[in-house]
Amino acid sequence: MDLLEYQAKEWFREMGIPVLPSQRIDRPSDIKRLKIPYPVVLKSQVRVGGRGRAGGVRFVTNTIDAIAAAQTIFHLSILGELPEVLLAEAKYDADQEFYLAIVLDAAAHRPLLLGSPQGGIDVESAPELLQQVVVDQEFSPFYARRLTIKMGLQGPLIQTVSGIIEKMYQLFVQKDLDLVEINPLGVSSTGELMALDGKVSVNDRAIARHSDVAAMAEKMVQREKGRKYSLELGTWDEVDPASNIGVLGNGAGLVMATMDLLSDAGSKPAICLNIGHGRSWNATTPSFSDRLQQGLEFLSEQKNIQVVLVNILGTVPTPAELAQVIVNFVQRRERMTTSRSRTQSYSPRVIVRFAGAEIDAAKEQLATVQVSVAESLDEAVAQVSRFAKSSGRRK
């Protein structure tokens, strides 16, 4: 179970991990009773990634602008999720930003300490900087110190950052977590440390052992019942109803990156659909191939969608297996179009970009139907943008 940022920071505060002054905002009018001095940052509290690029994080300097920003964020769906709560937080100027995390290593069944001297939104752009230390015996400050040294930290930062890691580990053990992450850990010009953002994921099998976590889980279940999208299919976000482009990808970051590139090309998607990653963790979860098929059907049923960009990364399943799903979908839609009038059934143009093994085999399969295959994401976006602009919106 994933906690929201404000919930994670409440736990950080209890453990003595430094966090900024903040206030939960349940409705825009709460801004009038804000106790934090301006400037402040308003953050959408959603469990999906990419909220900054989607407009879910805004800096404001006065009450009027803050109320307007809060109203906008409350109505901003990010990959299918609307926030029920915002977090108002003091603005912080960091000279340096680090990445810290503790995860459960599934292979070794041991906690794994992770750290990078480059945090924030840039952490994924420099994977070679990410350091790790396996806690292979009883935890001691030695492990935390070892990670900071591998990160290249020097002087007082070794001791202060090690102290943060030790407190993160205490939280990890006490709450039966699968993940605790601080990204970024800000460092001021005076050496002050501050957890500027955080993620916490509780092991689902441990929820019942913690009354506070069980209460959170029950509230989440009730909220999920009212969601307008199916969690089995994935998460979707309506971006521009006037557009004729559908985007289907696996992973919030990938979908957001695709949307950004389309925007750079002068286009906007009507709907972005994130069908999640390839691996199914239990028998009741639809396979990735099933989610891909359902996602294609979902987008084809939207009357305004004329072209679908399929952007898939990974090797589970293989591109060849996914290509067969797309071939079956296109052939089925073509049969429906042939047997019915065009107004009753319509098959959107599909443009595919895969990355992984067995690409050549996938291309051979897709060549048997009316599907365009792009060598790169830039090429795929260019094809989609050209097709969308030349076709116009379907009546």
N, C-alpha and C positions, 0 to 999 in steps of 0.2 A: 504494500500500500504506500503510495507516494503522498507525502505531506505537501501542503502549500508553503510558499516561502515564509509567510508570517508565522506559521506553525513551527517550522524548522527553527526560526530565529528565537522563538520563545524557549525552545529546548536549549539552544545555544546559550541564551542568557542565563538559564538555570544552571548550566555547567560552568559558567564563568568565561565563556568565549565572548569577546567584546563584539557588540552589535550597536548600530546607530540608534539614536532616539527615533521611535516610530509610533504610528497610530493606525489602528484598523479603521477602515472607512467602509461602512455598510451601505451608504447612500450619499449622493452628492451633497446634500444639505449638511452632512457631518463635517464638511470642510470648514463651515462657519465656526465650528468649535475646535479647530485644530490647535493643538498646544505646542506644536513644533514651529520654531521661527523659520521664516522664509530665507533663502530659497529651499524648496523641497522637491523630491521626486515622487511621482505617483506611479505605482506599479500594479499592473493587472495581476491578480492572483489566479493563475490557471496552471494546469499540470503539463501543458504541452510546451515545446520549445519554440524559439523564434519570436517571442513576444516583443522584443525590442525592435526588430525589423518590421513587425506588423503594426507598430504604433501603440503598443501596450505599455510603454514606459515613457513618461513625459516629465520634463523639468518645468517648474512653475515658480514665479517670483511674487505672486500676490493672490489674494483670495478670489478675485473675479476670474482670473485665468485658471486658477485651480479648480473652481466649480465647473467651468466649461470643459476643462480637460477630463475631469472625473466623469461628467455626463457622457463624453465621447468614449472613454475607455469602458464604461459599464455596458455600452451598446456595441462594443467591438468584439466580434466573434473571431477567435484565433484558432484556426484549424478545427472549427466546430465547437469550441468551448467558449461560453460566455462567463465572465467572472461574476461571482456573487459578492466578492469582497475585493477592495483595493488596499494596498499598503502605502501609507504616506510616510516618507522617511527623510531625515535630514540629508542635505547634499554633502558629499565628502570628496575632497580633492586628494587623490592618491598619487604619490611619486612613483610607486612600484605596485605591481599586481602579481600575486602568486596564485597557483592552483594547488589545492590540497584535497585529497579524498581518501576514504577507507572503504574498501569493497570486500566482499567475501569471494575469494578465489574458488570458483566452482571445481576446478581440477584438483587443487591441493587441499580443498576444504579448510583453508586457513585465511585469516585476514591479510589483506594486501594493502600496504600504504602506498599512495601515489602522490607525486608532487612535481610541479613544474615551475621554473622561475618566470614563466610567461603565462599569466592568467587572463581572465576576462574572455572576450569573444575571440581572442587570437589563439587560445590554447589549442584548438584543433588544427590550426595552420602550421604548427611546429611540433608534430608528434615525436620527433627525435629528441626533444627536450624533456619529455615525460620520464621521470625516474620512478622506480618501484622498489619496495622492500617487503619481503614476505615475513610475516610474524610467525616463525616456525617453532618458537618456544613460548614460554610464559612472557607476556608483554613486560617491557621495562623501558625507561627513558632512552636506553641505548638505541632502540629501533627508531624512535623519533629523531634523535640526533643524527643517526646514520642517513636518514632520508634528507635532512636539511643539507648535510655535507655533499651528498650526491647531487642535490639541486644547485650546488655552487654557492650557497649562502656563506657569508663571512661575518666575523665580529659578533656584536650583540644579537643579530638576527638569528644566529644558530640557536641561542637559548630561548629567545622569545617565540620563534616559530615552532620550536620543539614543544614548548609548553602548550601551544594551540593544538598540536597533533595529539599530545597526551590526553587533553580534554575531549577531543574528538573520539579517541579510542574508548574512553570511559563511557561516552554516550553510545557508541557503537555496541558495546557489550551490554550495558544496562537495559537498553531498549530493544535488543535482539534485531539489530538493523542489517539490511543487505547492503546499504550504501549510506554514507554521510559525506557530503561534499561541500566545500567552500570555494566558490569561484565567482569573483576573485576575493582573495584575502588582500585587502589594501594596506599599504604601508605609507604613512605620511612622511613629510620632510623631517619630522622629529623622531621618526622610528616607531610611532604609534601604529598598532595593528588593529584592523577592523574587518570583520566578516561582512562583506558588502552584499553577497548573495549566497544562498545555501539550498541544498537539496538533501532530503532525508527520505529513505525508503525502508519501511518496516517489513520484515519477513512475515508473509501472510499467515504462516503456521504459528506465529508467536503473538498474534493480535489478541487472542483471548487471555493471554497471561498478563496483559497490561490494561487496566480499566480505562485509563485515559485514551489509549489507542483504540480500544474497542468502541468507545463512545464516538470517536472520530469516524471509525469505519461504518458505524450504523448510520450516521448522518450522510456519509457518502453514498451508501446504498439507496437511501431515500431520494437523494438528488438524482442519482443515475436513472431511477425509474421514470423521471420526468424528462429525460433528455430526448431531443427530437431525432437523434441519429442512433443507429445501431452500433454498439461497441463491437459486435461480432464482425461487422463489415469494415469498420475503421472509423476515422474521424474525418469530417468534411467541413469545408468553410466556403460559404458563398461570398465571393469577392466583388464581382461586378455582374449583376443580373443582365446587363445589356450586352455582355460579351458572348461570343459563340465558341469559346475555347474551354475545354476541360483538361485538367491536369491530374494525373494519377501517379503517385510515387510511393516509395517505402521509406518512411522516416520523416519526422517533422522538419529537420534541417534541410533535407534534400528537396522537399516540397517547397519550402520557403525560398531556397536558392533558385529553384526553377521559376517561381513566381517573380523573383527579383529580375532575372534575366529577361523574362517576357516583358516586364515593365520597361527595362532598358531598351527593348526592341520596339517600344511604342504600343504594346498590347497588354491587356489584362485578362486573366482567366475569369470565367464565370464561376467555376467551382474548382476548388483544390481538394483532392481526396487522398488521404494518407492511409494506406492499407496495412501499415506496420511492417515489421521485419519478418524474415522468412520462417524462422523456427516456431513451431507450435508447441506450447509447453504442456498441454494436457489434451486428453482425447475429446473434450467438449469444444475446444477451440477450432474453428474452421482452418483448414490448411491454407498456406499462402496462395496456392493455385486457385483454391475456391474463392478466396478473398479477391484475387485478381479478376476472376470471372464475374463475381458479383459487382465489383467496382466498375468494370466495363459496362455491364448491364445497367447499373445505376446511372452512369453518365449518359448512356445512349437513350435513356428514357426521359432525359431533360430536353424539352422541346427546342431550346435555343442552342444546344451544343451541336456544332458541325464538325469539329475536329478535336481529337483527344491526343494529348501528349503523354505517352507512357514512359516514365523515367525510373528505371529499376537498377539498383546497385546490389551486388552480393552474388553468392554462389549457391544459396539454399532457398528454393530449388535452383537448378541450373538454367541459364538463358534458353537452352534448347527445350526444356520442360515448359518454361513460361511461354515460349514462342508457340508451342502446340496449343496452349490455352487460348492465345490470341487468334490463331488460325481457326480453331473451333468456333470462337465467338463470331468472327467475321463471316465464316461460312453459314452459320446459323442465321445471322442477321440478313445475309444476302438471300437466303431461302425465304425468309419472312417477307422481304421486300418484293420478291418475285411473285409470291402467292397472294399478296395484298396490295392495295394501292399505296402510293408513296406517302399519302397523308396518314395512313394507318400505321406504317412501319418505316423507320428511317435508320440507316446505318451510317454513323459519323465516320469521317476519315480518321484513320489511326496512324500516328507517327510514333515510332518506337526508338528509344535509346537504351541499350543494355550495356552493362559493364561487368565483366567477369569471364569465366572460362567458357569454352564451347560456343563462342560468338559465331564462328563460321557455320556451325550446324544450325544455329538459330536463324541466321540469315537465309539459309537454304529453305527452311520451312516457311518463313514469312514471305519468300519470293513467290510462293504458290497462290497468294491472295493479294488483294489490293491494300497493302500495308507498306508504308515508307519506313526504311531503316536509316537512322542517322549515325554517323561515326562518332559524333561528339555531342555534348549537350548544347553547345553554341549552334551547331548545325541543326539540331532538332528544333530549337527555339526559332531559328530563322525560317525553317520550313513551315512550322505552325503559324507563325506570324504572317507569312506571305499567303498561306492558304486562307486564314481567317479574314484577312483584309480583302482578298479577291472574291471570296464567297459572299461576304455580307451576312447579316443575320437572317437565319431561316425563318420564313413566315409560318 
